[in-house]
Amino acid sequence: MSCFPLSDPLDVLFPLHRQLSSSREEVYSDWLQWVLDQIKNAGQIGSVLGLPNLEQIAVSNEPVEVDREVPVEHGHADQTGRLDIVVRQGCRWLAVIEVKTRAYKDGDLEKHEGYQKSIISPETELIFLAVDPPDSDSHGFRFIAWADVCVTLRRIAPELLASNRILTTALILAFVGAIEQNLLGFVSPEASRVPLGKVPRMIDHFAKAALTEAAHG
């Protein structure tokens, strides 16, 4: 499906935008919260987060809401914590998302154990969103790659555009472009030649996007 008249997210040089550097983790968390809040549909949010069962545990007639920086009783040992993103319906938490945009250490994941203690419902899906999977225990949080989020957002963008949500779709595709260039290291054709080391990863990424679109076409 085409996103015409919108161009491909890689057509804009997002590395020139200092606010969108990989070190600005809170910016990407804020933008992801906004994107999920705009999507609203539990099934599509589930697709973005790699949670095909999210639509089943959601209550169809209740609006889906997405919150940022939700305080909880437990985080790191003997400390309280704040959850990056919570997807909920009323007081029911459907998913909790912990966001990483740069390299992290094992110690960064220890707070997940405290977060798990703070989340009472066994139905709540726990997501750890990062560029690369952790080498150690993520304490009950399931890894999802930023690359997979981009693939799904590329797929659903034409659906949003078809409902005449032109500006919303443009901003979501801008988010995709920022992730692909600033987090995944892809290079815009507007910038320069693509480094040879990035070519296989880019080919795999866009091949997966094409297969995903064909499967849902």
N, C-alpha and C positions, 0 to 999 in steps of 0.2 A: 504494500500500500504506500502511496506517495504522501509526502507532507507538503507538497506544493501549495502555496507559493513560498513556504519556508525552506531555507537551505539546510544543508547538513550541519550538525553541530561542530564538526571539525573545520568549518569554513571561517570561524572566528578565532582570533589569537587570544585565548584566555590566559596564557602565561603572562601577558602584559598587564593583567588586572591584579594588583598587589593584594587586594582584599580576598582573592581566591587562591592564594598560595596554599600548599598542602599543610602548612603549619597552623592555618586558621580553622582548626577542627570545629570550633563552635559555629563558624559560618556555614560549613557543610551540614552540620546537624540542624541548624535553623532552616536551611534551604530544603533539606529532606523532609523536615516536619511540614513545611509549607506545601511541598509537592504532594505528600500523602494526604494532607488535608484537602487539597484541591481535587484529588482523585475521588475521595469519599467512598467509592464502591468497595465493599469488603473483598469481593472476588479479585478485583484488580490490585488492591493493596496486597492481598495474599500472593499474587503473581510476582509483584515487585520484590517482596520479601522472601520468595521461595517457600511460601506456606500455602499449598493447594487446599488444605483443610480449613483455612481461616473463614471461608464463606460458610462452612458447615457449623462452626462454633459461634458465628455471629448471629444476632437476632435481626432478621431481615427488615423489620419495620422501625428499627432504632437507628438514628444517625451515628456514623463512625466519627469519633473525634480524636485528634492527635495532639498530645501535650509535650512540652519541653521542660527539662530540668525539674523532674518530679522528685520531691524529697522522700526518702525512705529511712526506716529506723536503723538499718545496717548497711555498711559499706566495707571499707578496710577494717581490719580488726580494731574493735573498741571505738569505732567511729560511725557516725551517720553517713548517709550517702545521697547522691542525686542521680536519678536515671536520665540518660540523655533524651530518650523519646519513649512515650507510652501511647500505644494505639488502644482505644477503649470504646465501649458503648455504655454510657452511663457510668456505673461504678464497676463494671466488668472489664478487666484488663485483658485484651485479646493478645497483645504482643508488647514486649519490651525490647528496645533496640539500643545497644551500646555501640557507639561510633568511634572508629579510629581512622585517621587519614594519613598517618605516618608510621614509621617504625615504632614498635612497642616492646617492652620487656615483660618477662614472666610476672614481675611484681605488679604490673598494670592490670593483670587479670585476676589478682587475688581478691579484689573487691567484688568480683562476680559471686563469690561464695556468700558474702554478706547480702548482696542483692537477692540471691535465691531465697535466703531466709526471710526476706521482707515481702516476698511475693507469695501470697497464700494460695491462690487458685492453681490447681494442677493443669488447668486448661491454658494458662498463659504461656505463649510461645516466647522463648528467650533467644534473641538474635545478637550475634557479635558480627558487626559489619566492618570489614577492613579490606585492604588491598590483597594481603597474603594471609593464609591460614596460620593459626598459632602452632608452635612446636610443642607446647605443653598443654596441660589441662586447662580448659576454659570454663570449668566449674558449672557445667550444665547449660552453657550458652552455645548455640549452634552457629557455626561460621557461615557467613554468606559473603561473597566477593562483590566489591564495588563494580567489577566488570559485568557481573550477572545482573545487577540492578540497572546498569546502562542498557544492556541488551533488551530487558523487558520494557524499560521506558521508551526506547526506540520503537518497540513493537506497538505499544498502546497509544503512542502519540498520534498516529493517523485517526484512531477512533475518537480521540478528544477533538481533533481538528474537524472531523466530520460533523460533530455536534456544534460547530461554529464557535468553539472556544479557542480562537486564534491566538490571543495574547497569552493565555494560560499555556497553550501548547508551545509557543515560542520560548517562554521562560523555562519550561520543563526541558526543552531541547538545549537551552543554554546551560542548564545544570548538567546535562549529559556531557556537553562539550567541555565544561570545566573539569569534570571528573576524569574524562578520557585523556585530557591533555595534562592536567596538573597533578593528578593522583596516579594514573596508569602510565603516564609518560609518553603517550602517543603524540605525534607531531602533526600539526596542521599543514596541509599543502601550501597554505599561504606563508608559512614560515621559511622552510628550507627543505632540503632533501631529508627523507626519513632515514635515521641511522640504521645500518643494516641489522644491528642487534634487536631493534624494535619491530622489524618486518614480520617475523614469524608470529609474535604475540598479537600484532595488529590483524594479520590475516586470520588467525584463529578466532579473534574477537568478532570480526565482521562476518566470518563464515557462520559462526554460532548465531549471530543476529539474523542472518538470512534464513537459516534453517528454522529458527524459532518463528519467524514471520510466516514461512511457508506452512509450518505445522498448524498455525492459527488462521491461515488465509481462507 
